[in-house]
Amino acid sequence: MITLRQAIPLVLSLALLSTSGCGLMVDGGYKLSSKKFSESVVESEPTSQQIQREEYEIVVQPNSSMRLACFTRTRRVERSWSVDKSFEYRGGYDKATYQGAGGLDGVVSAVIVGSMLGFCLPEDSDISCKNLLWAAPHAISMVYSFVRAATVKKPVLVDKSRSGDSMRFAATPLHSQETQCPIDSQLWIGSASGPSAVDDLNGRQQGKRLTLNQDSAYVAVNAEGVLVMSAEAASLWASHYFAKLWLTLSDGGLHPVVVDRCAVLRPHAASFANQDLQSFNRDCPLPTLPGQR
């Protein structure tokens, strides 16, 4: 009669044995699949056109205060487009898939061997170490998976199409010079309607102008250019994650300001109402420190 002590490793081995053959399972899935996959990527190339323009951003001071900084920057114009690519597998999935299957079989083999040794090595054990053979199917499957990973061919490109050609500004400026901010500028938090600078670059919505919507809040700036955020403005931005920071000029010009919303709002979080605080914490979770979960 099999004792409970003898049954435990047997049941464990049978349960783990049911998961063996990961590499064969992957190949079985491959046989039943369409053997094709697709991906979309954005590609670009520089043009000879260069544009100088005014740009605005909020920079963090050494004392952690937020200052409005204005720049004159020259950026190259790039042509970008979307490329849809179709690939076909050749004889099996990619190398990483088989490596993952082999790694799983290796882990299961180690679990079986470690468990069986714990049961069979004690002198008073009535369990034979021959039960280590339960790990053999996983070990064989592991070898099979890694052989497949080493021999599988790379997918081949079978079709490619290009669409959505447009112009954009290069991410890195050719030249950047900080300048004095306009004395008639004001900062507002809210949303805007109208064409962006990229829209203008592509000739979209011609004749229209970017305008600030009415649901906006004013953000004061002191003589040193440091932001002085009111409770009203902070609350609006905490509850409206889509709102942006904008700079307005007396001539009606409206310009986006590059800013880290979470960094600006975090010093005001203690004053938020419960609903605004929940919204802010969802959008701006505190970074996890090493050793924390």
N, C-alpha and C positions, 0 to 999 in steps of 0.2 A: 504494500500500500504506500502511495506517495505521500510523504509528509508535507506540511505547509512550507517548511524550509526548502524542500526540494521543488515545490510547485512554483515558488516565487521566481527563481531564475528562469524556469521553463516558460512561464507566462510572459516574463519580460522579453525573453529571446524571441518568442513567437510574435509578440507585438512589434518588436523592432524588425523582425524578418519580413513582416508585411510591407515595410517601406523600402526593402532592398530593390536593386535594379533601377536606380534613379536614371542612369544613363540610357537604359533601354526604354524607360518611360518617356524620356525626352525624345528619343528617336521615334517612338510610337506616335507621339504628338506631332512630330514633324511629318510623318507619313500621312496623317489625317489633315494637315493644314494646307493652305493655299500655296505655301512655300514662297510667298512674296510679302514684302513690307514696303512702306513708303515713309519718307521724311521730308520736311520742308525746312529750308534754311534761307537766311537773308544774306545776300552777297552785295558787295559794293566795289566801286573803283573811283579814284579821285579824278576830278576834272581840273582844267586849268583856271577855273574861276575862283577868285578870292574875294571875300566880302568883309569889310570892316564895320563893326557895329558896337553899340553900347550894351553891356551886360551887367547884371546886378545879382549879388548873392549875399547871404548872411554868413559871416565868419565868426568863429569862436575866439574870443580874446583869452589871453593867459589867465585872467581872473574869472573865466567862465562866462562872462557877459557876451551878449550877441550884438555884433556891430554890422551895420549896412555898409557894404563895400561896392564901389562902382568901378568898372573896368572898360577900357577900350580894347577890343580884341579883334584880331584878324583870323578868320577861319576859311579853310578851303571848302569848297562845295563838292560833295560826293554824289554820284549817281548810285542808287541802290535799287534792288529788285528782289523778288521772292523766287526761289527755285524749288519746284516740287520734283523729287527724285523717287523712282520706283526701283527696288532691288529684288533680286531673286536668289534665294539660298541655293547652294550647290551641294547636295548630299547630306545636309544637316544644318542645324542652327549654328550660331557663332561660337567662337572659342570660349567666351565668358560663361555661356550657358552650361557647357559641359564641365568646365572647371567648377562651377557652383554645384552641379550634381555630384561630381567626384568628391568635393569637399564635404557634402552632406553625408555621403556614404562613409567617408573617413571618420567623421564625428560619431556616427552610429556604431561603427566598428570599435572605436575606442571605448564607447560606453559599455558595449557588450563585454569586451575583454576586461575592463576595469571591474565591472560588476561580478563577472564570473570568478575572477581571481579573488575578489573579496569573499566569495562563498566557498571556493574550493581549497584555498591555501591553509586555512586554520587546521591544526592537527586533529581536532575533534569533528571535522566536517565529514558528512556522509554524501557530499556532492562531488562528482568526478570533474577533474579539470578538462576532461574531454569535451565538456560543454562549451569550451572556447571555440569549438568548430562552428558554433552558431554565428560567429563573426565572419566566417569564410565567404558567404554570399555577398556581404557588403564589401569585403576586401576585393573580391573579384570584380564587383560592379564599379568600385572606385578605380581600379586599374583600367577597366574598359572605358570609363568616362574620360580619364586623362589621356588615354590613347586617342580617343575621338577628338579631344580638344587639340591634340598635337597634329592631327591629320586632316581636320575639317578645312574645307576651302572657304575663302572669303566670299561673301555675297557679291554678285555681279550686277552692275547698273544696267537696267534694261530700258528705262525711259526717263526723260528729263524734260521739263517744261518751265519756261520763264514767264513771269507775269508781274504786274504792279510796279513798273518802273517809275521812280520818282527821285527828286533831288532832296538832299538833306545837308546839314552842316556837319563837318567833321567833329568828332568828339574832342580832339586835342587841338587847341588853337595854335596857329603859326606864330602869333605874337600876342602878348598880353601886357597891358600897362594899367596899373591902378590910377584912377583919376579922382578929382573932386566931384562929389555927388551934386546934382543940381539942387539949388537952394529952394526951388519951387516943388520938389518931389514930396510925395506922401506915400505911406504904406497902408495897404488895406488887405484884410483877409476876406475871401469870398470866392465866388465863381464868376466867370466872364463868358461872353458870347462874341463870336466873330472869328475871323481867320487868325491863325497863329503865324509866327515868322516862317515856319516851314510851308504853311499854306500859301503865303505870299511868294515864297521862293518857287513854288510850283504853279503859280498863277491861278490858284483856286479862290473863289469868292471875291473876285475883283470888284472894287468899288465899295466894299464893306470895310468896317473898322472894328477892331477889338474893343469892346466896351465892358465895363464892370457892372455886374448885376446889382440889384438893390439890396439883396440880403447880405450885406457886407459890414465889416466892423473895422474902424480906424485903429491903426497901431502907431502910437507916438514914438518919435525918435528924439533923443536929447542932443545937445550941442556937439557931443563927441560921436554922434551917429549910432549910439547904443539904443537898442529896442527897449521901450517902456510899455510892456504889454498890460492892458487893462483886463479886469476880471471878465468883462463882457466879451472882449475879443478872444481871450483864452478859452472861455466856455463855448463860444461859437466854433472855434477850430477843433476843440476836443470832440464835439458832437457831430461835426461835419468833416469826415476824413477826406472827402473829395475837394474841400476848399483849398485854395492856393494863396500864396502871398504875392501881392501885386504892387508895383510902383507906378504911381500916376504923376503926370506932369501937367503944368498949367495949360499947355496947348492941346490937352485931351489925350496925349499919348499914354498907352497902357503897356507895361512890360512885366513879364514874369520874373520873379526873384527866386533864385536857387536857394533852398533852405532845407535843413533837417527838421521837419515838423516835430518829431518826437523830442529832440534835444531842446527845442525852444519851449515846448509845453511842459516838460517834466518838472521844472522848478515850480510850476503853478498847480500841479496835480493835487496837492493837499487842499486847495480851495474849491475843487470841483464838486458839484452836486453828485449824488450817487449814480445817476444815470450817465452823466458825462464822464465820471470816473471809470465806470464799467466800459464805456465805449473807448476811452483812451487806453486803458489797460489791455483791451483786446487788440487794438491797433499797434500799440507800442509796449510790448512786454519787456520787462527788465532783462538784460543779458544774464545768462547763467554763468556764474563764476566757477572756476575749476574746483572740483570736489563737491559741487552742489548738484542736486537732482531737481 
